[in-house]
């Protein structure tokens, strides 16, 4: 696959997703979460409109978190807008957005 070989972060789309996957791997290893999967679900939000989540996180209490990862993003409000739409259509999941602060990861729940 020529695309995979040209992406140094494969199978992740970028360095932020690769970095966050390492956080999830460590959290699973120490028992803080039950499991996680990269980019496993695509949600239909409208006719020919889709949202593919970055990470699915299975928590020990059996709740499922869908996390969207961003690097530094100057307009986080715009980034959350699309997630809010998906969260309103699929409220049975916990939706979060995670971003790199320059020194570590921060995040928030997507409010419906």
Buried (B, 14 or more C-beta within 10 A) or exposed (E): EEEEEEEEEEEBBBEBBBBBBEBBEEBBEEEEBBEBEBBEEEBEBEEEEEBEBBBBBBBEEEEBBBBBBBEEBEEEEEBBEBBBBBBEEBEEBBBBBBBBEEEEEEBEEBEE
